[in-house]
Amino acid sequence: MRFNNYIWNLYKDSIKGKESIDYYKPLNVFSNEEFAVEVKDSKTIDILNRSDLKRYIIDSKVNFRQLIFDYLKTTYNFPKENIRQLYTEWIQKGITTCDFEIFPSNAPQFWIEMISAVSRLLYHLFPDYFFPYTFEREFNKFTNICYEFNIPIPEVPKKKDLDKRALYYLDLCEALQEFRKINEFIPQELCAFFYDFAPTVLAELEDKEIPSPSKVWFVGCDKFDFDTLDESKEDSEESWQGNVDAKRGDIVVMYCRTPHSYIHSIWRVIGNGFADPFFGYYSVNYLSFPIKLDVHITQKDLENNPVWARNPLVRKNLQGINGYPIKYPEYLELLSMLKLKGQSIDNFPTIIPTSKFEADDLKDERDVEIRLIEPFLVLLKYTSTDWVRQMRVKMGRGERNYPDYGFGANTQRGEESAKMILEAKYEIKTNKDLQEAYFQAKSYALRLQANCFIVAAKEGIWVYKPKNGVYKFDDYFNYNWVQIENPDTLHELQLLIGKK
């Protein structure tokens, strides 16, 4: 959706809107009340007492927000062109005053994990440049808002690139400030937009129903988290290190490591997995609807089971368990193991394999489309509104062509484009048949600037994705319709060409 000034102005003039905007007014003075000050060790108190910073001590506690605010306000000037240089220096060199370390040096991990507290201070200092980022382990909510309201943000840095992850906050600030200026927001209105207005709008569009699972995953629990798991209830929600490819509705097997070393519970994923640049472990899953086990499946049980003994994770002593994929036959075997130990599995979630595609009496290409391709697209979460069938495309002087399916299509004359092309054939029996279909689909894909293309026939599908912008005839992913019925294969295809 695009930003709507009329709806925004209604919100801004409402009591709720005014209260929210007022709440985010930048501050100069921070409370000395109990909840706002921090207890510190005697060494820190001694350092502050020996300096001119002792005025920030309140009954052996310290008002660090006021201390840092006052120091930065009086020490640094923030012309726009110096922001990135100065912020980079803070990350690399830290800040120390009067022998007291405000920010550590060479510690990008500090800036990644403390961005919520640091960004709030920076916002109060220089609201025209900084945004108070408090979406802790909720980067998905932040990106959903940006996506829905067409706010372009940079790509998330890789997990191991800590310096870029630390600087990514500044990249986001630049993008949000651009959005603020275009829409003539004052700084506190930008905050109210992200933390009140937009979440309320998106909540109305949210699908509350949890879809059927398509994949099973392992996650691990340390001894520090065990009490949290043990006290969880049916409606409990937990954020966990998981797999970014986990989808809403998927099944999660929770394994508790030393000293317990057994499977504790079965959960459901309630939001698609995502990478969070400001979360130390990077990948996040939100879990709910736990079913606690009455019996224990231990690591030894897995090692002694003929199916699980072949699993690479079990053979590695369960190292790297968080977000590890479990094959569907392995999950069925796990349920059998539980049942043998006396656990009722009647209410346990399972994956329902796809019904067999009807391919015995297909007569022509349209039969292939109706009885194979379109049911397959539904399994990938597409609807008929997501594609244009027989998309009209001008390929040369006076020449019109019609790709069978165009996805994410722009059909405006002269501006035709598509994200993905699917070309349907009745049958592909030989390599020559595939080659002819390949060249036809490739010509459409290049003309429409598609990211990939698919050839589909009653024998199966062939998925082509370019490498370095180049397609190659013998470089494809191929699956027959029987393979596609396998839940694990279907999940791979959802990642490869599913609706995202």
SEFIBA-859391 format. One record per residue (C-alpha): residue number from 1; residue in one letter; z, x, y. Coordinates in Angstrom, 3 decimals. Layout:
<pts>
[NUM, a, [Z, X, Y]]
...
</pts>
This chain:
<pts>
[1, m, [0.000, 0.000, 0.000]]
[2, r, [-0.465, 1.104, 3.589]]
[3, f, [2.271, 1.200, 6.188]]
[4, n, [2.469, -2.192, 7.893]]
[5, n, [3.702, -2.097, 11.491]]
[6, y, [4.378, -5.819, 11.587]]
[7, i, [6.729, -5.758, 8.564]]
[8, w, [8.369, -2.571, 9.820]]
[9, n, [9.053, -4.106, 13.243]]
[10, l, [10.609, -7.163, 11.606]]
[11, y, [12.914, -4.832, 9.673]]
[12, k, [13.665, -2.703, 12.730]]
[13, d, [14.724, -5.767, 14.724]]
[14, s, [16.887, -7.162, 11.928]]
[15, i, [20.667, -6.611, 11.736]]
[16, k, [20.263, -4.608, 8.544]]
[17, g, [17.544, -2.445, 10.079]]
[18, k, [19.511, -1.749, 13.244]]
[19, e, [22.603, -0.791, 11.253]]
[20, s, [20.603, 1.563, 9.042]]
[21, i, [18.822, 3.253, 11.950]]
[22, d, [22.112, 3.659, 13.804]]
[23, y, [23.743, 5.164, 10.686]]
[24, y, [21.249, 8.051, 10.704]]
[25, k, [21.748, 9.078, 14.328]]
[26, p, [22.124, 12.887, 14.487]]
[27, l, [25.726, 14.038, 15.050]]
[28, n, [27.288, 16.862, 17.033]]
[29, v, [30.873, 16.391, 15.865]]
[30, f, [31.967, 16.117, 12.228]]
[31, s, [35.177, 14.463, 11.111]]
[32, n, [38.328, 16.405, 10.212]]
[33, e, [39.412, 13.568, 7.942]]
[34, e, [40.518, 14.307, 4.378]]
[35, f, [37.218, 13.335, 2.728]]
[36, a, [35.175, 15.549, 5.065]]
[37, v, [36.962, 18.891, 4.688]]
[38, e, [36.980, 21.319, 1.757]]
[39, v, [39.822, 23.061, -0.039]]
[40, k, [39.230, 26.826, -0.149]]
[41, d, [40.913, 29.774, -1.833]]
[42, s, [43.426, 31.904, 0.055]]
[43, k, [40.922, 34.770, 0.457]]
[44, t, [38.513, 32.551, 2.388]]
[45, i, [41.323, 31.120, 4.488]]
[46, d, [42.496, 34.666, 5.258]]
[47, i, [38.985, 35.741, 6.381]]
[48, l, [38.738, 32.748, 8.699]]
[49, n, [42.249, 33.288, 10.059]]
[50, r, [41.411, 36.881, 10.992]]
[51, s, [38.292, 35.818, 12.890]]
[52, d, [37.533, 33.477, 15.725]]
[53, l, [36.721, 30.838, 13.086]]
[54, k, [40.330, 29.846, 12.463]]
[55, r, [39.927, 26.755, 14.621]]
[56, y, [37.997, 25.183, 11.714]]
[57, i, [41.045, 25.353, 9.399]]
[58, i, [42.946, 22.093, 8.956]]
[59, d, [46.066, 22.353, 6.749]]
[60, s, [44.584, 24.997, 4.414]]
[61, k, [41.287, 23.133, 4.311]]
[62, v, [38.094, 23.924, 6.176]]
[63, n, [35.627, 21.773, 8.090]]
[64, f, [32.588, 23.732, 6.948]]
[65, r, [30.066, 21.264, 8.306]]
[66, q, [31.369, 21.748, 11.843]]
[67, l, [31.646, 25.522, 11.403]]
[68, i, [28.062, 25.947, 10.177]]
[69, f, [26.700, 23.443, 12.686]]
[70, d, [28.326, 25.193, 15.665]]
[71, y, [27.240, 28.647, 14.536]]
[72, l, [23.591, 27.720, 13.899]]
[73, k, [23.378, 25.642, 17.078]]
[74, t, [24.519, 28.505, 19.296]]
[75, t, [22.733, 31.311, 17.418]]
[76, y, [19.226, 30.041, 16.686]]
[77, n, [16.435, 28.586, 18.757]]
[78, f, [13.857, 26.542, 16.894]]
[79, p, [10.411, 26.677, 18.444]]
[80, k, [8.075, 25.062, 15.924]]
[81, e, [6.012, 28.161, 15.229]]
[82, n, [9.111, 30.115, 14.110]]
[83, i, [10.573, 27.608, 11.664]]
[84, r, [8.960, 28.912, 8.479]]
[85, q, [9.696, 32.540, 9.335]]
[86, l, [13.331, 31.805, 10.159]]
[87, y, [13.880, 29.575, 7.121]]
[88, t, [12.353, 32.246, 4.870]]
[89, e, [14.685, 34.871, 6.370]]
[90, w, [17.692, 32.657, 5.658]]
[91, i, [16.666, 32.367, 2.004]]
[92, q, [16.064, 36.100, 1.685]]
[93, k, [18.804, 37.580, 3.872]]
[94, g, [21.400, 34.817, 4.073]]
[95, i, [23.697, 34.301, 7.073]]
[96, t, [27.083, 35.968, 7.620]]
[97, t, [29.392, 35.757, 10.604]]
[98, c, [32.782, 37.410, 11.090]]
[99, d, [32.754, 38.632, 7.451]]
[100, f, [32.299, 35.036, 6.320]]
[101, e, [29.188, 34.294, 4.275]]
[102, i, [27.629, 31.009, 5.413]]
[103, f, [24.515, 31.292, 3.220]]
[104, p, [24.112, 33.908, 0.444]]
[105, s, [21.291, 36.454, 0.483]]
[106, n, [18.503, 36.603, -2.104]]
[107, a, [19.625, 33.322, -3.627]]
[108, p, [16.721, 30.838, -3.781]]
[109, q, [18.631, 28.985, -6.508]]
[110, f, [21.332, 28.186, -3.918]]
[111, w, [18.750, 26.587, -1.607]]
[112, i, [17.238, 24.643, -4.496]]
[113, e, [20.488, 23.185, -5.811]]
[114, m, [22.285, 22.776, -2.465]]
[115, i, [19.376, 21.263, -0.563]]
[116, s, [21.113, 17.905, -0.168]]
[117, a, [24.070, 19.368, 1.757]]
[118, v, [22.027, 22.010, 3.612]]
[119, s, [19.274, 19.611, 4.663]]
[120, r, [21.760, 17.113, 6.097]]
[121, l, [23.204, 19.820, 8.323]]
[122, l, [19.770, 21.021, 9.406]]
[123, y, [18.799, 17.456, 10.263]]
[124, h, [21.801, 17.040, 12.558]]
[125, l, [20.932, 20.366, 14.177]]
[126, f, [17.203, 19.882, 14.673]]
[127, p, [16.104, 16.337, 13.733]]
[128, d, [12.611, 16.845, 15.117]]
[129, y, [11.932, 19.444, 12.428]]
[130, f, [14.171, 18.717, 9.437]]
[131, f, [14.670, 15.723, 7.131]]
[132, p, [17.963, 15.004, 5.298]]
[133, y, [16.767, 15.133, 1.682]]
[134, t, [19.363, 13.414, -0.553]]
[135, f, [17.202, 12.283, -3.494]]
[136, e, [19.308, 14.315, -5.928]]
[137, r, [17.659, 14.155, -9.372]]
[138, e, [15.553, 11.327, -7.942]]
[139, f, [12.433, 13.160, -6.843]]
[140, n, [10.473, 10.437, -8.650]]
[141, k, [11.786, 7.823, -6.209]]
[142, f, [10.839, 10.025, -3.282]]
[143, t, [7.305, 10.618, -4.603]]
[144, n, [6.884, 6.903, -5.395]]
[145, i, [7.583, 6.098, -1.750]]
[146, c, [5.130, 8.755, -0.597]]
[147, y, [2.492, 7.495, -3.026]]
[148, e, [2.894, 3.821, -2.145]]
[149, f, [2.760, 4.441, 1.601]]
[150, n, [-0.026, 7.049, 1.476]]
[151, i, [2.078, 9.995, 2.647]]
[152, p, [0.374, 13.150, 1.318]]
[153, i, [2.825, 15.772, 0.042]]
[154, p, [2.078, 19.209, -1.462]]
[155, e, [1.976, 19.859, -5.205]]
[156, v, [5.348, 20.712, -6.759]]
[157, p, [5.762, 24.465, -7.423]]
[158, k, [6.104, 25.758, -10.980]]
[159, k, [9.552, 25.879, -12.585]]
[160, k, [9.897, 29.673, -12.569]]
[161, d, [8.697, 30.168, -8.980]]
[162, l, [12.134, 29.892, -7.369]]
[163, d, [11.064, 31.194, -3.950]]
[164, k, [8.335, 28.560, -3.626]]
[165, r, [10.702, 25.868, -4.873]]
[166, a, [13.226, 26.857, -2.193]]
[167, l, [10.527, 26.777, 0.491]]
[168, y, [9.135, 23.493, -0.808]]
[169, y, [11.733, 21.616, 1.232]]
[170, l, [10.074, 22.950, 4.364]]
[171, d, [6.665, 21.810, 3.083]]
[172, l, [8.057, 18.300, 2.641]]
[173, c, [9.576, 18.324, 6.122]]
[174, e, [6.200, 19.160, 7.634]]
[175, a, [4.506, 16.315, 5.758]]
[176, l, [7.202, 13.772, 6.700]]
[177, q, [7.293, 14.795, 10.340]]
[178, e, [3.527, 14.295, 10.485]]
[179, f, [3.985, 10.779, 9.089]]
[180, r, [6.796, 10.164, 11.608]]
[181, k, [4.654, 11.169, 14.579]]
[182, i, [1.632, 9.146, 13.459]]
[183, n, [3.807, 6.019, 13.269]]
[184, e, [5.815, 6.881, 16.404]]
[185, f, [9.203, 6.903, 14.645]]
[186, i, [12.251, 8.533, 16.151]]
[187, p, [14.003, 10.808, 13.583]]
[188, q, [16.637, 8.273, 12.509]]
[189, e, [13.921, 5.656, 11.926]]
[190, l, [12.235, 8.018, 9.464]]
[191, c, [15.538, 8.238, 7.559]]
[192, a, [16.001, 4.465, 7.551]]
[193, f, [12.425, 4.097, 6.320]]
[194, f, [13.000, 6.383, 3.297]]
[195, y, [16.530, 5.357, 2.386]]
[196, d, [16.542, 1.623, 3.115]]
[197, f, [13.229, 0.015, 4.082]]
[198, a, [10.886, 1.583, 1.492]]
[199, p, [13.282, 1.305, -1.510]]
[200, t, [13.792, -2.379, -0.720]]
[201, v, [10.046, -3.003, -0.587]]
[202, l, [9.374, -1.094, -3.820]]
[203, a, [12.250, -2.800, -5.661]]
[204, e, [10.413, -6.097, -5.251]]
[205, l, [7.346, -4.609, -6.968]]
[206, e, [9.253, -2.987, -9.846]]
[207, d, [8.583, -4.179, -13.373]]
[208, k, [12.014, -4.829, -14.907]]
[209, e, [10.856, -5.126, -18.524]]
[210, i, [11.097, -1.987, -20.678]]
[211, p, [7.796, -1.461, -22.547]]
[212, s, [7.535, -0.684, -26.240]]
[213, p, [8.112, 2.991, -27.092]]
[214, s, [5.167, 5.297, -27.638]]
[215, k, [6.964, 8.572, -28.458]]
[216, v, [10.303, 9.996, -29.657]]
[217, w, [12.064, 12.983, -28.053]]
[218, f, [15.097, 15.183, -28.647]]
[219, v, [17.601, 16.074, -25.910]]
[220, g, [20.780, 18.106, -26.212]]
[221, c, [24.328, 17.609, -25.020]]
[222, d, [26.784, 20.426, -24.235]]
[223, k, [30.519, 20.128, -24.752]]
[224, f, [30.952, 19.459, -21.016]]
[225, d, [28.856, 16.284, -21.284]]
[226, f, [30.321, 14.949, -24.512]]
[227, d, [32.992, 12.758, -22.910]]
[228, t, [30.362, 11.176, -20.655]]
[229, l, [28.278, 10.258, -23.696]]
[230, d, [31.231, 9.043, -25.705]]
[231, e, [32.359, 6.741, -22.880]]
[232, s, [28.851, 5.357, -22.244]]
[233, k, [28.259, 1.631, -22.550]]
[234, e, [25.147, -0.402, -23.310]]
[235, d, [24.172, -0.603, -19.625]]
[236, s, [25.046, 3.020, -18.804]]
[237, e, [22.352, 5.070, -17.075]]
[238, e, [22.259, 8.866, -17.249]]
[239, s, [19.921, 11.477, -15.805]]
[240, w, [19.201, 14.221, -18.315]]
[241, q, [17.142, 17.329, -18.730]]
[242, g, [14.172, 16.120, -20.749]]
[243, n, [10.387, 16.208, -20.942]]
[244, v, [8.127, 15.402, -17.991]]
[245, d, [5.711, 13.706, -20.431]]
[246, a, [8.306, 11.147, -21.577]]
[247, k, [7.254, 7.617, -20.677]]
[248, r, [9.259, 4.563, -19.767]]
[249, g, [10.323, 2.875, -23.007]]
[250, d, [10.232, 6.022, -25.163]]
[251, i, [13.019, 6.791, -27.644]]
[252, v, [15.454, 9.693, -27.160]]
[253, v, [17.615, 11.199, -29.908]]
[254, m, [20.780, 12.705, -28.387]]
[255, y, [22.051, 15.754, -30.285]]
[256, c, [25.468, 17.195, -29.414]]
[257, r, [25.627, 20.947, -29.781]]
[258, t, [28.623, 23.179, -30.597]]
[259, p, [31.383, 22.330, -31.372]]
[260, h, [30.095, 18.962, -32.635]]
[261, s, [26.649, 19.846, -34.012]]
[262, y, [25.514, 16.331, -34.858]]
[263, i, [23.302, 13.517, -33.584]]
[264, h, [25.454, 11.324, -31.360]]
[265, s, [23.281, 8.402, -30.225]]
[266, i, [19.819, 6.920, -29.692]]
[267, w, [18.697, 6.099, -26.124]]
[268, r, [15.690, 4.651, -24.293]]
[269, v, [13.814, 6.232, -21.400]]
[270, i, [13.953, 3.860, -18.423]]
[271, g, [11.621, 5.763, -16.084]]
[272, n, [8.719, 8.124, -16.599]]
[273, g, [9.767, 11.761, -16.889]]
[274, f, [9.216, 13.942, -13.824]]
[275, a, [9.572, 17.456, -12.478]]
[276, d, [12.203, 17.801, -9.757]]
[277, p, [11.838, 21.020, -7.720]]
[278, f, [15.438, 20.674, -6.479]]
[279, f, [17.024, 20.255, -9.909]]
[280, g, [18.050, 23.508, -11.573]]
[281, y, [16.638, 22.528, -14.976]]
[282, y, [13.503, 21.106, -13.292]]
[283, s, [12.522, 18.314, -15.728]]
[284, v, [14.361, 14.981, -15.614]]
[285, n, [14.554, 11.839, -17.770]]
[286, y, [16.585, 8.729, -16.955]]
[287, l, [18.167, 7.222, -20.064]]
[288, s, [19.926, 3.952, -20.868]]
[289, f, [20.683, 1.418, -23.647]]
[290, p, [22.548, 3.898, -25.890]]
[291, i, [23.261, 3.070, -29.528]]
[292, k, [26.124, 5.258, -30.746]]
[293, l, [26.006, 6.284, -34.389]]
[294, d, [28.778, 5.334, -36.788]]
[295, v, [27.862, 8.247, -39.056]]
[296, h, [26.961, 11.871, -38.369]]
[297, i, [23.620, 13.545, -39.015]]
[298, t, [24.464, 17.227, -38.707]]
[299, q, [22.305, 20.269, -38.234]]
[300, k, [22.918, 21.075, -41.920]]
[301, d, [21.664, 17.620, -42.881]]
[302, l, [18.420, 18.283, -40.996]]
[303, e, [18.034, 21.732, -42.545]]
[304, n, [18.494, 20.306, -46.065]]
[305, n, [16.102, 17.390, -45.603]]
[306, p, [12.586, 18.070, -47.017]]
[307, v, [10.843, 16.501, -43.977]]
[308, w, [13.058, 17.950, -41.251]]
[309, a, [13.340, 21.398, -42.852]]
[310, r, [9.682, 21.989, -41.884]]
[311, n, [10.289, 21.089, -38.238]]
[312, p, [9.865, 24.206, -35.998]]
[313, l, [12.871, 23.223, -33.852]]
[314, v, [15.184, 23.000, -36.874]]
[315, r, [13.882, 26.327, -38.117]]
[316, k, [14.731, 27.837, -34.688]]
[317, n, [18.340, 26.684, -34.967]]
[318, l, [17.665, 23.839, -32.447]]
[319, q, [17.055, 26.272, -29.589]]
[320, g, [15.057, 24.600, -26.799]]
[321, i, [16.015, 21.090, -27.842]]
[322, n, [15.811, 19.375, -24.436]]
[323, g, [12.588, 17.396, -24.276]]
[324, y, [11.347, 18.489, -27.702]]
[325, p, [8.887, 15.948, -29.223]]
[326, i, [9.758, 14.312, -32.545]]
[327, k, [6.852, 13.199, -34.735]]
[328, y, [6.880, 9.574, -35.755]]
[329, p, [7.243, 10.302, -39.532]]
[330, e, [10.234, 12.517, -38.680]]
[331, y, [11.858, 9.678, -36.759]]
[332, l, [11.300, 7.304, -39.690]]
[333, e, [12.903, 9.896, -41.971]]
[334, l, [15.862, 10.143, -39.580]]
[335, l, [16.344, 6.372, -39.784]]
[336, s, [16.255, 6.619, -43.588]]
[337, m, [18.899, 9.357, -43.513]]
[338, l, [21.133, 7.175, -41.343]]
[339, k, [20.688, 4.184, -43.628]]
[340, l, [21.617, 6.252, -46.692]]
[341, k, [24.858, 7.239, -44.933]]
[342, g, [25.744, 3.599, -44.309]]
[343, q, [24.452, 3.180, -40.730]]
[344, s, [22.918, -0.203, -39.924]]
[345, i, [19.510, 0.449, -38.339]]
[346, d, [18.507, -3.187, -37.737]]
[347, n, [18.753, -2.860, -33.944]]
[348, f, [17.323, 0.637, -33.649]]
[349, p, [14.126, 0.966, -31.583]]
[350, t, [10.943, 1.819, -33.473]]
[351, i, [7.335, 2.430, -32.590]]
[352, i, [4.979, -0.321, -33.695]]
[353, p, [1.769, 1.348, -34.938]]
[354, t, [-1.412, -0.040, -33.436]]
[355, s, [-3.187, -2.672, -35.477]]
[356, k, [-6.316, -1.394, -37.209]]
[357, f, [-9.426, -1.421, -35.075]]
[358, e, [-11.969, -3.786, -36.556]]
[359, a, [-15.052, -1.690, -37.253]]
[360, d, [-16.504, -2.921, -40.549]]
[361, d, [-19.025, -5.468, -39.277]]
[362, l, [-19.982, -4.158, -35.840]]
[363, k, [-23.541, -5.145, -34.964]]
[364, d, [-24.330, -3.485, -31.651]]
[365, e, [-23.020, -1.481, -28.703]]
[366, r, [-21.363, -4.506, -27.105]]
[367, d, [-19.390, -5.081, -30.317]]
[368, v, [-18.147, -1.500, -30.048]]
[369, e, [-17.054, -2.170, -26.478]]
[370, i, [-15.268, -5.457, -27.173]]
[371, r, [-13.621, -4.649, -30.501]]
[372, l, [-12.929, -0.925, -30.237]]
[373, i, [-13.159, 0.487, -26.726]]
[374, e, [-11.481, -2.224, -24.671]]
[375, p, [-8.513, -2.710, -27.071]]
[376, f, [-8.147, 1.076, -26.993]]
[377, l, [-8.113, 1.090, -23.180]]
[378, v, [-5.375, -1.558, -23.209]]
[379, l, [-3.280, 0.768, -25.404]]
[380, l, [-3.733, 3.426, -22.711]]
[381, k, [-2.179, 0.934, -20.233]]
[382, y, [-5.444, 0.058, -18.469]]
[383, t, [-6.343, -3.498, -17.494]]
[384, s, [-9.793, -4.937, -16.826]]
[385, t, [-9.201, -4.471, -13.086]]
[386, d, [-8.988, -0.694, -13.587]]
[387, w, [-12.634, -0.240, -14.566]]
[388, v, [-16.067, -1.295, -13.390]]
[389, r, [-18.410, -2.115, -16.252]]
[390, q, [-22.104, -1.314, -15.863]]
[391, m, [-21.393, 0.491, -12.606]]
[392, r, [-24.505, 0.566, -10.423]]
[393, v, [-25.365, 4.134, -9.387]]
[394, k, [-28.397, 5.574, -7.593]]
[395, m, [-29.363, 8.849, -9.331]]
[396, g, [-32.682, 9.672, -7.664]]
[397, r, [-35.447, 8.165, -5.524]]
[398, g, [-35.425, 4.493, -6.383]]
[399, e, [-33.689, 5.150, -9.686]]
[400, r, [-30.724, 3.018, -10.730]]
[401, n, [-28.399, 3.869, -13.605]]
[402, y, [-25.475, 2.033, -15.108]]
[403, p, [-22.554, 3.998, -16.623]]
[404, d, [-20.839, 1.659, -19.088]]
[405, y, [-17.341, 2.104, -17.604]]
[406, g, [-16.228, 3.693, -14.334]]
[407, f, [-12.489, 4.166, -13.691]]
[408, g, [-10.960, 4.514, -10.234]]
[409, a, [-14.387, 3.592, -8.938]]
[410, n, [-15.683, 3.447, -5.387]]
[411, t, [-18.825, 1.273, -5.454]]
[412, q, [-19.691, 1.492, -1.756]]
[413, r, [-23.407, 2.175, -1.435]]
[414, g, [-24.084, 5.844, -0.849]]
[415, e, [-20.415, 6.713, -1.441]]
[416, e, [-20.206, 5.942, -5.169]]
[417, s, [-17.544, 7.895, -7.071]]
[418, a, [-15.241, 7.532, -10.072]]
[419, k, [-12.244, 9.344, -11.508]]
[420, m, [-13.455, 8.973, -15.100]]
[421, i, [-16.602, 7.796, -16.891]]
[422, l, [-16.887, 6.270, -20.368]]
[423, e, [-20.276, 5.950, -22.026]]
[424, a, [-20.460, 3.626, -25.046]]
[425, k, [-22.863, 3.997, -27.988]]
[426, y, [-23.247, 1.909, -31.134]]
[427, e, [-23.097, 4.907, -33.452]]
[428, i, [-23.162, 8.696, -33.337]]
[429, k, [-24.142, 9.926, -36.782]]
[430, t, [-25.553, 13.348, -35.989]]
[431, n, [-25.013, 16.265, -33.638]]
[432, k, [-28.258, 15.290, -31.920]]
[433, d, [-26.893, 11.792, -31.217]]
[434, l, [-23.779, 13.314, -29.653]]
[435, q, [-25.813, 15.764, -27.594]]
[436, e, [-27.950, 12.988, -26.112]]
[437, a, [-24.864, 10.927, -25.241]]
[438, y, [-23.178, 14.041, -23.814]]
[439, f, [-26.003, 14.826, -21.385]]
[440, q, [-26.237, 11.206, -20.260]]
[441, a, [-22.489, 10.867, -19.629]]
[442, k, [-22.302, 14.318, -18.035]]
[443, s, [-25.034, 13.396, -15.515]]
[444, y, [-23.015, 10.345, -14.471]]
[445, a, [-19.801, 12.367, -14.249]]
[446, l, [-21.365, 15.031, -12.041]]
[447, r, [-23.053, 12.443, -9.812]]
[448, l, [-19.797, 10.502, -9.386]]
[449, q, [-17.535, 13.596, -9.100]]
[450, a, [-15.466, 12.432, -12.065]]
[451, n, [-12.564, 14.492, -13.429]]
[452, c, [-13.657, 13.895, -17.030]]
[453, f, [-15.865, 11.706, -19.196]]
[454, i, [-15.669, 10.039, -22.607]]
[455, v, [-18.294, 9.225, -25.198]]
[456, a, [-17.249, 6.434, -27.576]]
[457, a, [-18.929, 4.938, -30.648]]
[458, k, [-17.896, 3.255, -33.883]]
[459, e, [-17.189, 6.730, -35.339]]
[460, g, [-14.581, 7.575, -32.675]]
[461, i, [-14.248, 9.087, -29.203]]
[462, w, [-15.128, 12.450, -27.649]]
[463, v, [-13.264, 13.463, -24.494]]
[464, y, [-14.812, 16.089, -22.215]]
[465, k, [-12.853, 17.834, -19.473]]
[466, p, [-14.353, 20.653, -17.391]]
[467, k, [-12.915, 24.164, -17.340]]
[468, n, [-13.303, 25.891, -13.983]]
[469, g, [-15.593, 23.029, -12.976]]
[470, v, [-17.960, 23.497, -15.953]]
[471, y, [-18.553, 21.137, -18.903]]
[472, k, [-19.580, 22.566, -22.286]]
[473, f, [-21.135, 20.533, -25.070]]
[474, d, [-18.964, 21.949, -27.852]]
[475, d, [-15.700, 21.859, -25.856]]
[476, y, [-14.172, 18.425, -26.441]]
[477, f, [-11.297, 16.472, -27.960]]
[478, n, [-12.451, 14.265, -30.823]]
[479, y, [-10.559, 11.480, -32.603]]
[480, n, [-11.687, 8.814, -35.053]]
[481, w, [-10.264, 5.298, -34.876]]
[482, v, [-7.923, 5.813, -37.826]]
[483, q, [-6.392, 8.858, -36.098]]
[484, i, [-5.967, 6.847, -32.906]]
[485, e, [-3.742, 4.397, -34.782]]
[486, n, [-1.197, 7.207, -35.279]]
[487, p, [1.520, 6.862, -32.572]]
[488, d, [1.616, 10.628, -31.978]]
[489, t, [-2.160, 10.827, -31.468]]
[490, l, [-2.098, 7.809, -29.180]]
[491, h, [0.605, 9.467, -27.091]]
[492, e, [-1.533, 12.623, -26.763]]
[493, l, [-4.429, 10.474, -25.565]]
[494, q, [-2.218, 8.695, -23.051]]
[495, l, [-1.409, 12.104, -21.559]]
[496, l, [-5.045, 13.195, -21.707]]
[497, i, [-6.879, 10.148, -20.355]]
[498, g, [-4.267, 7.380, -19.956]]
[499, k, [-3.635, 5.453, -16.787]]
[500, k, [-1.482, 7.583, -14.436]]
</pts>
